[in-house]
Amino acid sequence: MACLGMTLASLLVSAQNPTSPQTPAVMYVERNVFTLKFGASKEAVPMWKEYLERVQKRDKKIHARLLTDVSGAAYSLVLELGYETFAEAEPSQCRLTHQADWKEFYAKFIPLCERSERTYYRLQVEY
């Protein structure tokens, strides 16, 4: 019988063995890759850090990670958002974009970008 949750047996094994795979609360990841204009990361990264910190104080259900490139395509800023269900990723349901100050923040951020790309992933296992 297939199910999304962990079985009782796997819960017991996980409790006994902390290195066994866990079923995470976040099941879907939205990955937004922003290619920034040359030199824009000096402004963009602190903007996002401050905004995400402010949002996290208001809504603990927003699961977000901010990453910057170390190798590969230069001037990349990655925002990952985690969701328990895929329906939560729907723009009409997204908790981040429904914040009162989202439009104002995003309007300031967009001029720093050359392009962006969004991809959704389903998390299979997490250790």
Contacts in CASP RR format, 6 or more apart in sequence:
PFRMAT RR
TARGET T0000
AUTHOR 0000-0000-0000
METHOD contacts of the structure
MODEL  1
MACLGMTLASLLVSAQNPTSPQTPAVMYVERNVFTLKFGASKEAVPMWKE
YLERVQKRDKKIHARLLTDVSGAAYSLVLELGYETFAEAEPSQCRLTHQA
DWKEFYAKFIPLCERSERTYYRLQVEY
4 23 0 8 1.000
4 27 0 8 1.000
5 23 0 8 1.000
6 14 0 8 1.000
6 22 0 8 1.000
6 23 0 8 1.000
10 20 0 8 1.000
10 23 0 8 1.000
13 20 0 8 1.000
14 20 0 8 1.000
14 21 0 8 1.000
14 22 0 8 1.000
19 127 0 8 1.000
20 127 0 8 1.000
21 125 0 8 1.000
21 126 0 8 1.000
21 127 0 8 1.000
22 125 0 8 1.000
22 126 0 8 1.000
22 127 0 8 1.000
23 126 0 8 1.000
24 123 0 8 1.000
24 126 0 8 1.000
25 84 0 8 1.000
26 63 0 8 1.000
26 82 0 8 1.000
26 83 0 8 1.000
26 84 0 8 1.000
26 123 0 8 1.000
27 83 0 8 1.000
27 84 0 8 1.000
27 85 0 8 1.000
27 86 0 8 1.000
27 122 0 8 1.000
27 123 0 8 1.000
28 82 0 8 1.000
28 83 0 8 1.000
28 84 0 8 1.000
28 85 0 8 1.000
28 86 0 8 1.000
28 88 0 8 1.000
28 89 0 8 1.000
28 120 0 8 1.000
28 121 0 8 1.000
28 122 0 8 1.000
28 123 0 8 1.000
29 80 0 8 1.000
29 81 0 8 1.000
29 82 0 8 1.000
29 83 0 8 1.000
29 120 0 8 1.000
29 121 0 8 1.000
29 122 0 8 1.000
29 123 0 8 1.000
30 80 0 8 1.000
30 81 0 8 1.000
30 82 0 8 1.000
30 83 0 8 1.000
30 89 0 8 1.000
30 118 0 8 1.000
30 119 0 8 1.000
30 120 0 8 1.000
31 78 0 8 1.000
31 79 0 8 1.000
31 80 0 8 1.000
31 118 0 8 1.000
31 119 0 8 1.000
31 120 0 8 1.000
31 121 0 8 1.000
32 78 0 8 1.000
32 79 0 8 1.000
32 80 0 8 1.000
32 81 0 8 1.000
32 116 0 8 1.000
32 117 0 8 1.000
32 118 0 8 1.000
33 76 0 8 1.000
33 77 0 8 1.000
33 78 0 8 1.000
33 116 0 8 1.000
33 117 0 8 1.000
33 118 0 8 1.000
33 119 0 8 1.000
34 44 0 8 1.000
34 76 0 8 1.000
34 77 0 8 1.000
34 78 0 8 1.000
34 79 0 8 1.000
34 113 0 8 1.000
34 115 0 8 1.000
34 116 0 8 1.000
35 73 0 8 1.000
35 75 0 8 1.000
35 76 0 8 1.000
35 113 0 8 1.000
35 114 0 8 1.000
35 115 0 8 1.000
35 116 0 8 1.000
36 44 0 8 1.000
36 75 0 8 1.000
36 76 0 8 1.000
36 77 0 8 1.000
36 112 0 8 1.000
36 113 0 8 1.000
36 114 0 8 1.000
37 75 0 8 1.000
37 112 0 8 1.000
37 113 0 8 1.000
37 114 0 8 1.000
38 75 0 8 1.000
39 75 0 8 1.000
40 75 0 8 1.000
40 112 0 8 1.000
40 113 0 8 1.000
41 68 0 8 1.000
41 75 0 8 1.000
41 77 0 8 1.000
43 112 0 8 1.000
44 77 0 8 1.000
44 109 0 8 1.000
44 112 0 8 1.000
45 66 0 8 1.000
45 68 0 8 1.000
45 77 0 8 1.000
47 105 0 8 1.000
47 108 0 8 1.000
47 109 0 8 1.000
48 66 0 8 1.000
48 77 0 8 1.000
48 79 0 8 1.000
48 109 0 8 1.000
49 66 0 8 1.000
51 101 0 8 1.000
51 105 0 8 1.000
52 64 0 8 1.000
52 66 0 8 1.000
54 101 0 8 1.000
55 62 0 8 1.000
55 64 0 8 1.000
55 96 0 8 1.000
55 99 0 8 1.000
56 62 0 8 1.000
56 64 0 8 1.000
58 99 0 8 1.000
59 95 0 8 1.000
59 99 0 8 1.000
61 95 0 8 1.000
62 81 0 8 1.000
62 95 0 8 1.000
62 96 0 8 1.000
63 81 0 8 1.000
63 82 0 8 1.000
63 83 0 8 1.000
64 79 0 8 1.000
64 80 0 8 1.000
64 81 0 8 1.000
64 82 0 8 1.000
64 96 0 8 1.000
65 78 0 8 1.000
65 79 0 8 1.000
65 80 0 8 1.000
66 77 0 8 1.000
66 78 0 8 1.000
66 79 0 8 1.000
66 80 0 8 1.000
67 77 0 8 1.000
67 78 0 8 1.000
67 79 0 8 1.000
67 80 0 8 1.000
68 76 0 8 1.000
68 77 0 8 1.000
68 78 0 8 1.000
69 75 0 8 1.000
69 76 0 8 1.000
69 77 0 8 1.000
69 78 0 8 1.000
75 114 0 8 1.000
81 89 0 8 1.000
81 94 0 8 1.000
81 96 0 8 1.000
83 89 0 8 1.000
86 120 0 8 1.000
86 122 0 8 1.000
87 93 0 8 1.000
88 94 0 8 1.000
88 95 0 8 1.000
89 120 0 8 1.000
91 97 0 8 1.000
96 102 0 8 1.000
97 106 0 8 1.000
END
